[in-house]
Amino acid sequence: MEITRIRAGHGDPDVIEELVPQVLAFDTVINRASGLGEDFDPLVEEVRHQLISTSQYRTTLTWIGRVAGTIVARGSAELRLASNTDTAELWCGVHPDHRRRGYGTALLEVMEADLAAAGRTALSSYCEVPESVRTADIRGAHLAAETGVGTLPATLPEVAFLRSRGYGLAQIERCSVAPTATAAELDLDADGDYVIETWRGPVPEERLEHIALLKRRMSTDTPGAEKFGGEESWDGERVRALDAEKKARGEEMATALAILGGEPAGFTQVGHSAARPTVGWQGGTLVLIDHRGHGLGVRLKVANHRSLAQHSSVERVYTWNAAENSWMLEINDRAGFQTWAWVGLWTKNLR
């Protein structure tokens, strides 16, 4: 297998443009084989963005494995550049027609060697398992997450592969989906003097530092955050750069922000794309510790869903939450979410 390495923004533009439809087709096959459904199929602008986009805050490495000119395996790693510079979040996949030939192992070995040479020794990865797949093997051998909450079938190829390569199952997330119309049926009483603001698109100038604070706290205050790196550095400039990055890949954000006395108390965001207008993807959701216990989490999500239902074509939203995050799972249940899949989050230290 011949392996090509691509650092975002450093490849020949003409070569990259020829590669985009090939990677798109490969990733689509991988998703269809997973059973997650068409909503999870890759979008062309997402693929292009991964291959060409870089910033002062993050960049992406891509590895392409070919046999006789055909892509049989692909890997990627997202690298943070402003903080947690020893970490890398990676993924690799092998075409269903070419599995059990050692291509995945060969590719991952190259990826790990390249990352280690770059000082990236704290690795994380993930695998996604549809709810129907997990429940089909409920009586078989299961691997428990290190958090003590949630399991995945041990014999699933993706689980067995990562485990055999020395990755530990650090945490399990529940992926859930809800129709935005459900929010219109909920009648929630306001608690205290909190004001909920909603907007679509870039963060307003007067809220940049508020969102920066909440994103910084997202990196430390969510369950299991310490397993995937330390505190991230966020300021208004980085928030604005993220807005520009999302626009470049054709994504618009819908945001709900809770304010008390002029200060931020919590927020939630959902991204959606004109290329798939009926589907929304949950971004961050956080209520600061001092403001919990007032029902802000569900109020924020409901407000954002109502805004999406009224001002966009989004019909359903997918969200991800740690299995041990019972308070947020309860919020999601109240907001109409139902389980769609389970995500295993894995870690490995190369030191």
ZADO-1210 file (C-alpha; in nm, 4 decimals, padded with zeros to 6 digits):
<atoms>
<atom x="00.0000" y="00.0000" z="00.0000" code="MET" pos="1"/>
<atom x="00.1335" y="00.3422" z="-00.1004" code="GLU" pos="2"/>
<atom x="00.0667" y="00.6127" z="00.1599" code="ILE" pos="3"/>
<atom x="00.0520" y="00.9836" z="00.0768" code="THR" pos="4"/>
<atom x="00.0626" y="01.2518" z="00.3473" code="ARG" pos="5"/>
<atom x="-00.1168" y="01.5839" z="00.3063" code="ILE" pos="6"/>
<atom x="-00.0929" y="01.8783" z="00.5455" code="ARG" pos="7"/>
<atom x="-00.3896" y="02.1114" z="00.5073" code="ALA" pos="8"/>
<atom x="-00.3038" y="02.4140" z="00.2968" code="GLY" pos="9"/>
<atom x="00.0285" y="02.2738" z="00.1725" code="HIS" pos="10"/>
<atom x="-00.0751" y="02.0540" z="-00.1215" code="GLY" pos="11"/>
<atom x="-00.0836" y="02.1399" z="-00.4902" code="ASP" pos="12"/>
<atom x="-00.4275" y="02.3041" z="-00.5393" code="PRO" pos="13"/>
<atom x="-00.4967" y="02.1181" z="-00.8648" code="ASP" pos="14"/>
<atom x="-00.4018" y="01.7831" z="-00.7118" code="VAL" pos="15"/>
<atom x="-00.6161" y="01.8520" z="-00.4041" code="ILE" pos="16"/>
<atom x="-00.9148" y="01.9459" z="-00.6177" code="GLU" pos="17"/>
<atom x="-00.8839" y="01.6162" z="-00.8070" code="GLU" pos="18"/>
<atom x="-00.8619" y="01.4344" z="-00.4745" code="LEU" pos="19"/>
<atom x="-01.1778" y="01.5883" z="-00.3219" code="VAL" pos="20"/>
<atom x="-01.4339" y="01.3726" z="-00.5120" code="PRO" pos="21"/>
<atom x="-01.2248" y="01.0594" z="-00.4493" code="GLN" pos="22"/>
<atom x="-01.2157" y="01.1209" z="-00.0726" code="VAL" pos="23"/>
<atom x="-01.5851" y="01.2130" z="-00.0768" code="LEU" pos="24"/>
<atom x="-01.6722" y="00.8819" z="-00.2448" code="ALA" pos="25"/>
<atom x="-01.4493" y="00.6843" z="-00.0051" code="PHE" pos="26"/>
<atom x="-01.5934" y="00.8497" z="00.3066" code="ASP" pos="27"/>
<atom x="-01.9473" y="00.7959" z="00.1807" code="THR" pos="28"/>
<atom x="-01.8831" y="00.4228" z="00.1419" code="VAL" pos="29"/>
<atom x="-01.7379" y="00.4105" z="00.4951" code="ILE" pos="30"/>
<atom x="-02.0440" y="00.5831" z="00.6382" code="ASN" pos="31"/>
<atom x="-02.2935" y="00.3660" z="00.4523" code="ARG" pos="32"/>
<atom x="-02.1115" y="00.0554" z="00.5788" code="ALA" pos="33"/>
<atom x="-02.1362" y="00.1877" z="00.9365" code="SER" pos="34"/>
<atom x="-02.5170" y="00.1980" z="00.9265" code="GLY" pos="35"/>
<atom x="-02.5389" y="00.5535" z="01.0638" code="LEU" pos="36"/>
<atom x="-02.7596" y="00.6704" z="00.7763" code="GLY" pos="37"/>
<atom x="-02.7552" y="00.9309" z="00.4998" code="GLU" pos="38"/>
<atom x="-02.7592" y="01.2239" z="00.7436" code="ASP" pos="39"/>
<atom x="-02.4005" y="01.1316" z="00.8308" code="PHE" pos="40"/>
<atom x="-02.2733" y="01.1174" z="00.4725" code="ASP" pos="41"/>
<atom x="-01.9826" y="01.3599" z="00.4133" code="PRO" pos="42"/>
<atom x="-02.0397" y="01.6885" z="00.2328" code="LEU" pos="43"/>
<atom x="-01.8102" y="01.8076" z="-00.0430" code="VAL" pos="44"/>
<atom x="-01.7258" y="02.1366" z="00.1303" code="GLU" pos="45"/>
<atom x="-01.6381" y="01.9517" z="00.4510" code="GLU" pos="46"/>
<atom x="-01.3969" y="01.7282" z="00.2611" code="VAL" pos="47"/>
<atom x="-01.2422" y="02.0204" z="00.0742" code="ARG" pos="48"/>
<atom x="-01.2095" y="02.2199" z="00.3963" code="HIS" pos="49"/>
<atom x="-01.0285" y="01.9347" z="00.5693" code="GLN" pos="50"/>
<atom x="-00.7747" y="01.9156" z="00.2867" code="LEU" pos="51"/>
<atom x="-00.7043" y="02.2864" z="00.2394" code="ILE" pos="52"/>
<atom x="-00.8009" y="02.4809" z="00.5520" code="SER" pos="53"/>
<atom x="-00.5578" y="02.5755" z="00.8274" code="THR" pos="54"/>
<atom x="-00.5350" y="02.8579" z="01.0804" code="SER" pos="55"/>
<atom x="-00.3269" y="02.9795" z="01.3739" code="GLN" pos="56"/>
<atom x="-00.5468" y="02.7661" z="01.6003" code="TYR" pos="57"/>
<atom x="-00.5742" y="02.4313" z="01.4239" code="ARG" pos="58"/>
<atom x="-00.4671" y="02.2302" z="01.1219" code="THR" pos="59"/>
<atom x="-00.5367" y="01.8865" z="00.9765" code="THR" pos="60"/>
<atom x="-00.3145" y="01.6070" z="00.8519" code="LEU" pos="61"/>
<atom x="-00.4517" y="01.3532" z="00.6042" code="THR" pos="62"/>
<atom x="-00.3070" y="01.0176" z="00.5012" code="TRP" pos="63"/>
<atom x="-00.4256" y="00.8426" z="00.1837" code="ILE" pos="64"/>
<atom x="-00.3514" y="00.4714" z="00.1322" code="GLY" pos="65"/>
<atom x="-00.3726" y="00.3412" z="-00.2256" code="ARG" pos="66"/>
<atom x="-00.3365" y="00.0024" z="-00.3896" code="VAL" pos="67"/>
<atom x="-00.3019" y="00.0084" z="-00.7699" code="ALA" pos="68"/>
<atom x="-00.4153" y="00.3713" z="-00.7647" code="GLY" pos="69"/>
<atom x="-00.7371" y="00.3040" z="-00.5698" code="THR" pos="70"/>
<atom x="-00.7966" y="00.4511" z="-00.2234" code="ILE" pos="71"/>
<atom x="-00.8300" y="00.1579" z="00.0164" code="VAL" pos="72"/>
<atom x="-00.7635" y="00.3411" z="00.3434" code="ALA" pos="73"/>
<atom x="-00.7703" y="00.6966" z="00.4744" code="ARG" pos="74"/>
<atom x="-00.6716" y="00.8632" z="00.7993" code="GLY" pos="75"/>
<atom x="-00.6870" y="01.2145" z="00.9412" code="SER" pos="76"/>
<atom x="-00.5700" y="01.3963" z="01.2516" code="ALA" pos="77"/>
<atom x="-00.6784" y="01.7349" z="01.3846" code="GLU" pos="78"/>
<atom x="-00.3996" y="01.9246" z="01.5569" code="LEU" pos="79"/>
<atom x="-00.4498" y="02.2173" z="01.7941" code="ARG" pos="80"/>
<atom x="-00.1886" y="02.4879" z="01.7515" code="LEU" pos="81"/>
<atom x="-00.2657" y="02.7422" z="02.0251" code="ALA" pos="82"/>
<atom x="-00.2996" y="02.5051" z="02.3227" code="SER" pos="83"/>
<atom x="-00.2738" y="02.1329" z="02.3964" code="ASN" pos="84"/>
<atom x="-00.0006" y="02.1093" z="02.1348" code="THR" pos="85"/>
<atom x="00.0921" y="01.7551" z="02.2405" code="ASP" pos="86"/>
<atom x="-00.2513" y="01.6190" z="02.1433" code="THR" pos="87"/>
<atom x="-00.4056" y="01.4862" z="01.8213" code="ALA" pos="88"/>
<atom x="-00.7573" y="01.3622" z="01.7495" code="GLU" pos="89"/>
<atom x="-00.7331" y="01.0993" z="01.4792" code="LEU" pos="90"/>
<atom x="-00.9491" y="00.8679" z="01.2739" code="TRP" pos="91"/>
<atom x="-00.8746" y="00.6021" z="01.0145" code="CYS" pos="92"/>
<atom x="-01.0932" y="00.3813" z="00.7995" code="GLY" pos="93"/>
<atom x="-01.0550" y="00.1014" z="00.5463" code="VAL" pos="94"/>
<atom x="-01.2833" y="00.0379" z="00.2486" code="HIS" pos="95"/>
<atom x="-01.5179" y="-00.2564" z="00.3265" code="PRO" pos="96"/>
<atom x="-01.3921" y="-00.4471" z="00.0200" code="ASP" pos="97"/>
<atom x="-01.0318" y="-00.4283" z="00.1425" code="HIS" pos="98"/>
<atom x="-01.0589" y="-00.5086" z="00.5113" code="ARG" pos="99"/>
<atom x="-00.8738" y="-00.7833" z="00.7004" code="ARG" pos="100"/>
<atom x="-00.5635" y="-00.7359" z="00.4855" code="ARG" pos="101"/>
<atom x="-00.3607" y="-00.5322" z="00.7359" code="GLY" pos="102"/>
<atom x="-00.4176" y="-00.1970" z="00.5665" code="TYR" pos="103"/>
<atom x="-00.5704" y="-00.0358" z="00.8752" code="GLY" pos="104"/>
<atom x="-00.2831" y="-00.1449" z="01.0982" code="THR" pos="105"/>
<atom x="-00.0228" y="-00.0324" z="00.8438" code="ALA" pos="106"/>
<atom x="-00.1863" y="00.3079" z="00.8048" code="LEU" pos="107"/>
<atom x="-00.2288" y="00.3664" z="01.1775" code="LEU" pos="108"/>
<atom x="00.1357" y="00.2761" z="01.2420" code="GLU" pos="109"/>
<atom x="00.2460" y="00.5405" z="00.9921" code="VAL" pos="110"/>
<atom x="00.0061" y="00.7970" z="01.1395" code="MET" pos="111"/>
<atom x="00.1292" y="00.7358" z="01.4939" code="GLU" pos="112"/>
<atom x="00.4950" y="00.7539" z="01.3865" code="ALA" pos="113"/>
<atom x="00.4382" y="01.0826" z="01.2054" code="ASP" pos="114"/>
<atom x="00.2470" y="01.2303" z="01.4994" code="LEU" pos="115"/>
<atom x="00.5074" y="01.1176" z="01.7525" code="ALA" pos="116"/>
<atom x="00.7811" y="01.2767" z="01.5417" code="ALA" pos="117"/>
<atom x="00.5834" y="01.6011" z="01.5572" code="ALA" pos="118"/>
<atom x="00.5577" y="01.5794" z="01.9379" code="GLY" pos="119"/>
<atom x="00.1942" y="01.4683" z="01.9334" code="ARG" pos="120"/>
<atom x="00.1950" y="01.1924" z="02.1952" code="THR" pos="121"/>
<atom x="-00.1492" y="01.2262" z="02.3596" code="ALA" pos="122"/>
<atom x="-00.3783" y="01.0675" z="02.1012" code="LEU" pos="123"/>
<atom x="-00.7538" y="01.0297" z="02.0952" code="SER" pos="124"/>
<atom x="-00.9833" y="00.8563" z="01.8497" code="SER" pos="125"/>
<atom x="-01.3457" y="00.7505" z="01.8180" code="TYR" pos="126"/>
<atom x="-01.5816" y="00.4929" z="01.6704" code="CYS" pos="127"/>
<atom x="-01.9547" y="00.5307" z="01.6084" code="GLU" pos="128"/>
<atom x="-02.1975" y="00.2431" z="01.6633" code="VAL" pos="129"/>
<atom x="-02.5665" y="00.2700" z="01.5641" code="PRO" pos="130"/>
<atom x="-02.8129" y="00.1899" z="01.8421" code="GLU" pos="131"/>
<atom x="-02.9499" y="-00.0987" z="01.6364" code="SER" pos="132"/>
<atom x="-02.6025" y="-00.2554" z="01.6123" code="VAL" pos="133"/>
<atom x="-02.5326" y="-00.2193" z="01.9836" code="ARG" pos="134"/>
<atom x="-02.8649" y="-00.3704" z="02.0925" code="THR" pos="135"/>
<atom x="-02.8320" y="-00.6558" z="01.8422" code="ALA" pos="136"/>
<atom x="-02.5388" y="-00.7885" z="02.0462" code="ASP" pos="137"/>
<atom x="-02.6575" y="-00.6912" z="02.3937" code="ILE" pos="138"/>
<atom x="-02.5909" y="-01.0392" z="02.5383" code="ARG" pos="139"/>
<atom x="-02.2429" y="-01.0775" z="02.3885" code="GLY" pos="140"/>
<atom x="-01.9138" y="-00.9717" z="02.5427" code="ALA" pos="141"/>
<atom x="-01.8991" y="-00.5984" z="02.6077" code="HIS" pos="142"/>
<atom x="-01.6128" y="-00.3618" z="02.6843" code="LEU" pos="143"/>
<atom x="-01.6810" y="-00.1074" z="02.9598" code="ALA" pos="144"/>
<atom x="-01.5631" y="00.2529" z="02.9394" code="ALA" pos="145"/>
<atom x="-01.3056" y="00.3713" z="03.1920" code="GLU" pos="146"/>
<atom x="-01.5675" y="00.6083" z="03.3333" code="THR" pos="147"/>
<atom x="-01.7653" y="00.3055" z="03.4494" code="GLY" pos="148"/>
<atom x="-02.0712" y="00.4146" z="03.2511" code="VAL" pos="149"/>
<atom x="-02.1606" y="00.2496" z="02.9201" code="GLY" pos="150"/>
<atom x="-02.0275" y="-00.0410" z="02.7161" code="THR" pos="151"/>
<atom x="-01.9683" y="-00.1368" z="02.3533" code="LEU" pos="152"/>
<atom x="-01.9759" y="-00.4864" z="02.1994" code="PRO" pos="153"/>
<atom x="-01.6187" y="-00.6146" z="02.2231" code="ALA" pos="154"/>
<atom x="-01.6365" y="-00.8088" z="01.8969" code="THR" pos="155"/>
<atom x="-01.7279" y="-00.5127" z="01.6756" code="LEU" pos="156"/>
<atom x="-01.4447" y="-00.4671" z="01.4222" code="PRO" pos="157"/>
<atom x="-01.3841" y="-00.1017" z="01.5106" code="GLU" pos="158"/>
<atom x="-01.3796" y="-00.1783" z="01.8831" code="VAL" pos="159"/>
<atom x="-01.1497" y="-00.4787" z="01.8433" code="ALA" pos="160"/>
<atom x="-00.9186" y="-00.2841" z="01.6114" code="PHE" pos="161"/>
<atom x="-00.8612" y="00.0134" z="01.8413" code="LEU" pos="162"/>
<atom x="-00.8255" y="-00.2110" z="02.1437" code="ARG" pos="163"/>
<atom x="-00.5651" y="-00.4250" z="01.9668" code="SER" pos="164"/>
<atom x="-00.3658" y="-00.1126" z="01.8790" code="ARG" pos="165"/>
<atom x="-00.3334" y="-00.0137" z="02.2451" code="GLY" pos="166"/>
<atom x="-00.6169" y="00.2398" z="02.2706" code="TYR" pos="167"/>
<atom x="-00.8243" y="00.2458" z="02.5876" code="GLY" pos="168"/>
<atom x="-01.1999" y="00.3065" z="02.5859" code="LEU" pos="169"/>
<atom x="-01.2017" y="00.6245" z="02.7933" code="ALA" pos="170"/>
<atom x="-01.5631" y="00.7325" z="02.7570" code="GLN" pos="171"/>
<atom x="-01.8894" y="00.6621" z="02.5767" code="ILE" pos="172"/>
<atom x="-02.1204" y="00.9261" z="02.4367" code="GLU" pos="173"/>
<atom x="-02.4846" y="00.8911" z="02.3442" code="ARG" pos="174"/>
<atom x="-02.5775" y="01.0344" z="02.0054" code="CYS" pos="175"/>
<atom x="-02.9436" y="01.1385" z="02.0021" code="SER" pos="176"/>
<atom x="-03.1764" y="01.3028" z="01.7530" code="VAL" pos="177"/>
<atom x="-03.4827" y="01.5239" z="01.8015" code="ALA" pos="178"/>
<atom x="-03.7270" y="01.6988" z="01.5677" code="PRO" pos="179"/>
<atom x="-03.7068" y="02.0772" z="01.6025" code="THR" pos="180"/>
<atom x="-04.0885" y="02.0905" z="01.5993" code="ALA" pos="181"/>
<atom x="-04.0967" y="01.9200" z="01.9409" code="THR" pos="182"/>
<atom x="-03.9708" y="02.2386" z="02.1069" code="ALA" pos="183"/>
<atom x="-04.2834" y="02.4285" z="02.0033" code="ALA" pos="184"/>
<atom x="-04.4921" y="02.1906" z="02.2132" code="GLU" pos="185"/>
<atom x="-04.2929" y="02.2456" z="02.5332" code="LEU" pos="186"/>
<atom x="-04.4082" y="02.5028" z="02.7853" code="ASP" pos="187"/>
<atom x="-04.1193" y="02.5898" z="03.0159" code="LEU" pos="188"/>
<atom x="-04.1490" y="02.8346" z="03.3017" code="ASP" pos="189"/>
<atom x="-03.8686" y="03.0868" z="03.3327" code="ALA" pos="190"/>
<atom x="-03.6543" y="03.0490" z="03.6448" code="ASP" pos="191"/>
<atom x="-03.5059" y="03.3672" z="03.7882" code="GLY" pos="192"/>
<atom x="-03.4008" y="03.6717" z="03.5885" code="ASP" pos="193"/>
<atom x="-03.2166" y="03.4894" z="03.3104" code="TYR" pos="194"/>
<atom x="-03.2591" y="03.6288" z="02.9591" code="VAL" pos="195"/>
<atom x="-03.2229" y="03.3959" z="02.6600" code="ILE" pos="196"/>
<atom x="-03.0903" y="03.5535" z="02.3405" code="GLU" pos="197"/>
<atom x="-03.0857" y="03.3725" z="02.0067" code="THR" pos="198"/>
<atom x="-02.9171" y="03.4524" z="01.6770" code="TRP" pos="199"/>
<atom x="-02.8073" y="03.2871" z="01.3536" code="ARG" pos="200"/>
<atom x="-02.4702" y="03.3327" z="01.1914" code="GLY" pos="201"/>
<atom x="-02.1592" y="03.5041" z="01.3344" code="PRO" pos="202"/>
<atom x="-02.1443" y="03.5983" z="01.7011" code="VAL" pos="203"/>
<atom x="-02.2463" y="03.9629" z="01.7578" code="PRO" pos="204"/>
<atom x="-01.9568" y="04.1889" z="01.8510" code="GLU" pos="205"/>
<atom x="-02.0885" y="04.2541" z="02.2010" code="GLU" pos="206"/>
<atom x="-02.1074" y="03.8787" z="02.2735" code="ARG" pos="207"/>
<atom x="-01.7644" y="03.7700" z="02.1455" code="LEU" pos="208"/>
<atom x="-01.5946" y="03.7632" z="02.4856" code="GLU" pos="209"/>
<atom x="-01.8973" y="03.5911" z="02.6418" code="HIS" pos="210"/>
<atom x="-01.8814" y="03.3060" z="02.3899" code="ILE" pos="211"/>
<atom x="-01.5029" y="03.2909" z="02.4272" code="ALA" pos="212"/>
<atom x="-01.5405" y="03.2430" z="02.8040" code="LEU" pos="213"/>
<atom x="-01.7995" y="02.9683" z="02.7591" code="LEU" pos="214"/>
<atom x="-01.5880" y="02.7853" z="02.5006" code="LYS" pos="215"/>
<atom x="-01.2871" y="02.8040" z="02.7286" code="ARG" pos="216"/>
<atom x="-01.4915" y="02.6560" z="03.0111" code="ARG" pos="217"/>
<atom x="-01.6217" y="02.3860" z="02.7738" code="MET" pos="218"/>
<atom x="-01.2677" y="02.2471" z="02.7601" code="SER" pos="219"/>
<atom x="-01.2551" y="02.1951" z="03.1380" code="THR" pos="220"/>
<atom x="-01.6095" y="02.1746" z="03.2780" code="ASP" pos="221"/>
<atom x="-01.7657" y="01.8931" z="03.0752" code="THR" pos="222"/>
<atom x="-01.7512" y="01.5310" z="03.2005" code="PRO" pos="223"/>
<atom x="-01.4249" y="01.3587" z="03.1091" code="GLY" pos="224"/>
<atom x="-01.2660" y="01.6750" z="02.9645" code="ALA" pos="225"/>
<atom x="-00.9378" y="01.6095" z="03.1455" code="GLU" pos="226"/>
<atom x="-00.8869" y="01.2901" z="02.9432" code="LYS" pos="227"/>
<atom x="-00.8734" y="01.4786" z="02.6141" code="PHE" pos="228"/>
<atom x="-00.6423" y="01.7724" z="02.6914" code="GLY" pos="229"/>
<atom x="-00.6197" y="02.0731" z="02.9201" code="GLY" pos="230"/>
<atom x="-00.7828" y="02.4134" z="02.9085" code="GLU" pos="231"/>
<atom x="-00.8061" y="02.5669" z="02.5629" code="GLU" pos="232"/>
<atom x="-00.7156" y="02.9273" z="02.4953" code="SER" pos="233"/>
<atom x="-01.0147" y="03.1257" z="02.3659" code="TRP" pos="234"/>
<atom x="-01.0688" y="03.4969" z="02.3093" code="ASP" pos="235"/>
<atom x="-01.2897" y="03.7082" z="02.0858" code="GLY" pos="236"/>
<atom x="-01.0396" y="03.6895" z="01.8006" code="GLU" pos="237"/>
<atom x="-01.0485" y="03.3108" z="01.8019" code="ARG" pos="238"/>
<atom x="-01.4300" y="03.3089" z="01.8111" code="VAL" pos="239"/>
<atom x="-01.4354" y="03.5368" z="01.5072" code="ARG" pos="240"/>
<atom x="-01.1814" y="03.3112" z="01.3296" code="ALA" pos="241"/>
<atom x="-01.4063" y="03.0096" z="01.3978" code="LEU" pos="242"/>
<atom x="-01.7024" y="03.1967" z="01.2512" code="ASP" pos="243"/>
<atom x="-01.5008" y="03.2568" z="00.9328" code="ALA" pos="244"/>
<atom x="-01.3933" y="02.8932" z="00.9195" code="GLU" pos="245"/>
<atom x="-01.7509" y="02.7696" z="00.9452" code="LYS" pos="246"/>
<atom x="-01.8644" y="03.0090" z="00.6740" code="LYS" pos="247"/>
<atom x="-01.5848" y="02.8811" z="00.4483" code="ALA" pos="248"/>
<atom x="-01.7171" y="02.5267" z="00.4722" code="ARG" pos="249"/>
<atom x="-02.0765" y="02.6327" z="00.4158" code="GLY" pos="250"/>
<atom x="-02.1956" y="02.5973" z="00.7741" code="GLU" pos="251"/>
<atom x="-02.4185" y="02.8386" z="00.9648" code="GLU" pos="252"/>
<atom x="-02.4531" y="02.8371" z="01.3416" code="MET" pos="253"/>
<atom x="-02.7687" y="02.8958" z="01.5442" code="ALA" pos="254"/>
<atom x="-02.6875" y="03.0109" z="01.8972" code="THR" pos="255"/>
<atom x="-02.8828" y="03.0557" z="02.2207" code="ALA" pos="256"/>
<atom x="-02.7110" y="03.2435" z="02.5047" code="LEU" pos="257"/>
<atom x="-02.8296" y="03.2815" z="02.8651" code="ALA" pos="258"/>
<atom x="-02.7495" y="03.6157" z="03.0308" code="ILE" pos="259"/>
<atom x="-02.7868" y="03.7193" z="03.3959" code="LEU" pos="260"/>
<atom x="-02.6978" y="04.0714" z="03.5028" code="GLY" pos="261"/>
<atom x="-02.5095" y="04.1302" z="03.1807" code="GLY" pos="262"/>
<atom x="-02.2859" y="03.8249" z="03.2266" code="GLU" pos="263"/>
<atom x="-02.2994" y="03.4874" z="03.0432" code="PRO" pos="264"/>
<atom x="-02.4514" y="03.1910" z="03.2252" code="ALA" pos="265"/>
<atom x="-02.4681" y="02.9288" z="02.9489" code="GLY" pos="266"/>
<atom x="-02.5034" y="02.8689" z="02.5776" code="PHE" pos="267"/>
<atom x="-02.5856" y="02.6127" z="02.3110" code="THR" pos="268"/>
<atom x="-02.5121" y="02.6033" z="01.9376" code="GLN" pos="269"/>
<atom x="-02.6377" y="02.4048" z="01.6375" code="VAL" pos="270"/>
<atom x="-02.4695" y="02.4025" z="01.2977" code="GLY" pos="271"/>
<atom x="-02.6426" y="02.3366" z="00.9663" code="HIS" pos="272"/>
<atom x="-02.5514" y="02.3530" z="00.5996" code="SER" pos="273"/>
<atom x="-02.7301" y="02.4597" z="00.2830" code="ALA" pos="274"/>
<atom x="-02.6036" y="02.1352" z="00.1295" code="ALA" pos="275"/>
<atom x="-02.8164" y="01.9401" z="00.3790" code="ARG" pos="276"/>
<atom x="-03.0727" y="02.1961" z="00.4968" code="PRO" pos="277"/>
<atom x="-03.2987" y="01.9692" z="00.7015" code="THR" pos="278"/>
<atom x="-03.0254" y="01.8398" z="00.9360" code="VAL" pos="279"/>
<atom x="-02.8654" y="02.0180" z="01.2302" code="GLY" pos="280"/>
<atom x="-02.5577" y="01.9184" z="01.4317" code="TRP" pos="281"/>
<atom x="-02.5296" y="02.0111" z="01.7959" code="GLN" pos="282"/>
<atom x="-02.2231" y="02.2121" z="01.8813" code="GLY" pos="283"/>
<atom x="-02.1281" y="02.3016" z="02.2365" code="GLY" pos="284"/>
<atom x="-02.3761" y="02.3225" z="02.5226" code="THR" pos="285"/>
<atom x="-02.2676" y="02.4459" z="02.8644" code="LEU" pos="286"/>
<atom x="-02.4243" y="02.5976" z="03.1722" code="VAL" pos="287"/>
<atom x="-02.1648" y="02.7454" z="03.4059" code="LEU" pos="288"/>
<atom x="-02.1462" y="02.5681" z="03.7408" code="ILE" pos="289"/>
<atom x="-02.2763" y="02.8651" z="03.9413" code="ASP" pos="290"/>
<atom x="-02.5903" y="02.8766" z="03.7267" code="HIS" pos="291"/>
<atom x="-02.6906" y="02.5114" z="03.7258" code="ARG" pos="292"/>
<atom x="-03.0119" y="02.3919" z="03.8825" code="GLY" pos="293"/>
<atom x="-03.2343" y="02.6501" z="03.7119" code="HIS" pos="294"/>
<atom x="-03.3342" y="02.4494" z="03.4059" code="GLY" pos="295"/>
<atom x="-03.1155" y="02.6638" z="03.1799" code="LEU" pos="296"/>
<atom x="-02.9866" y="02.3718" z="02.9744" code="GLY" pos="297"/>
<atom x="-03.3272" y="02.2654" z="02.8482" code="VAL" pos="298"/>
<atom x="-03.4440" y="02.6271" z="02.8107" code="ARG" pos="299"/>
<atom x="-03.1425" y="02.7031" z="02.5915" code="LEU" pos="300"/>
<atom x="-03.1942" y="02.3977" z="02.3708" code="LYS" pos="301"/>
<atom x="-03.5664" y="02.4581" z="02.3355" code="VAL" pos="302"/>
<atom x="-03.5110" y="02.8251" z="02.2478" code="ALA" pos="303"/>
<atom x="-03.2538" y="02.7308" z="01.9849" code="ASN" pos="304"/>
<atom x="-03.4770" y="02.4606" z="01.8344" code="HIS" pos="305"/>
<atom x="-03.7671" y="02.7050" z="01.8146" code="ARG" pos="306"/>
<atom x="-03.5457" y="02.9567" z="01.6382" code="SER" pos="307"/>
<atom x="-03.4318" y="02.6884" z="01.3912" code="LEU" pos="308"/>
<atom x="-03.7900" y="02.5759" z="01.3278" code="ALA" pos="309"/>
<atom x="-03.8999" y="02.9339" z="01.2617" code="GLN" pos="310"/>
<atom x="-03.6045" y="03.0653" z="01.0603" code="HIS" pos="311"/>
<atom x="-03.4456" y="02.7688" z="00.8834" code="SER" pos="312"/>
<atom x="-03.5284" y="02.4420" z="00.7070" code="SER" pos="313"/>
<atom x="-03.3773" y="02.2301" z="00.9864" code="VAL" pos="314"/>
<atom x="-03.6164" y="01.9500" z="01.0808" code="GLU" pos="315"/>
<atom x="-03.3997" y="01.7426" z="01.3139" code="ARG" pos="316"/>
<atom x="-03.0913" y="01.7932" z="01.5284" code="VAL" pos="317"/>
<atom x="-02.8294" y="01.5396" z="01.6387" code="TYR" pos="318"/>
<atom x="-02.6485" y="01.5833" z="01.9690" code="THR" pos="319"/>
<atom x="-02.3733" y="01.4015" z="02.1624" code="TRP" pos="320"/>
<atom x="-02.3369" y="01.3704" z="02.5392" code="ASN" pos="321"/>
<atom x="-02.1207" y="01.1682" z="02.7757" code="ALA" pos="322"/>
<atom x="-02.3069" y="00.8618" z="02.9057" code="ALA" pos="323"/>
<atom x="-02.2278" y="00.9661" z="03.2641" code="GLU" pos="324"/>
<atom x="-02.3656" y="01.3167" z="03.2066" code="ASN" pos="325"/>
<atom x="-02.7054" y="01.2258" z="03.3473" code="SER" pos="326"/>
<atom x="-02.8258" y="01.5820" z="03.3986" code="TRP" pos="327"/>
<atom x="-02.7677" y="01.6731" z="03.0313" code="MET" pos="328"/>
<atom x="-02.9204" y="01.3459" z="02.9119" code="LEU" pos="329"/>
<atom x="-03.2291" y="01.4291" z="03.1162" code="GLU" pos="330"/>
<atom x="-03.2367" y="01.7728" z="02.9542" code="ILE" pos="331"/>
<atom x="-03.2177" y="01.6111" z="02.6109" code="ASN" pos="332"/>
<atom x="-03.4967" y="01.3678" z="02.6965" code="ASP" pos="333"/>
<atom x="-03.7176" y="01.6610" z="02.7986" code="ARG" pos="334"/>
<atom x="-03.6305" y="01.8365" z="02.4715" code="ALA" pos="335"/>
<atom x="-03.7472" y="01.5334" z="02.2697" code="GLY" pos="336"/>
<atom x="-03.4169" y="01.3592" z="02.1906" code="PHE" pos="337"/>
<atom x="-03.4049" y="00.9839" z="02.1304" code="GLN" pos="338"/>
<atom x="-03.0973" y="00.7597" z="02.1084" code="THR" pos="339"/>
<atom x="-02.9561" y="00.7140" z="01.7570" code="TRP" pos="340"/>
<atom x="-02.6042" y="00.5803" z="01.8161" code="ALA" pos="341"/>
<atom x="-02.3222" y="00.5355" z="02.0658" code="TRP" pos="342"/>
<atom x="-01.9734" y="00.6814" z="02.0262" code="VAL" pos="343"/>
<atom x="-01.6661" y="00.5291" z="02.1834" code="GLY" pos="344"/>
<atom x="-01.3938" y="00.7814" z="02.2717" code="LEU" pos="345"/>
<atom x="-01.0485" y="00.6256" z="02.2918" code="TRP" pos="346"/>
<atom x="-00.7111" y="00.7469" z="02.4177" code="THR" pos="347"/>
<atom x="-00.3509" y="00.6363" z="02.3803" code="LYS" pos="348"/>
<atom x="-00.0273" y="00.7851" z="02.5113" code="ASN" pos="349"/>
<atom x="00.2781" y="00.7342" z="02.2919" code="LEU" pos="350"/>
<atom x="00.5261" y="00.8321" z="02.5627" code="ARG" pos="351"/>
</atoms>
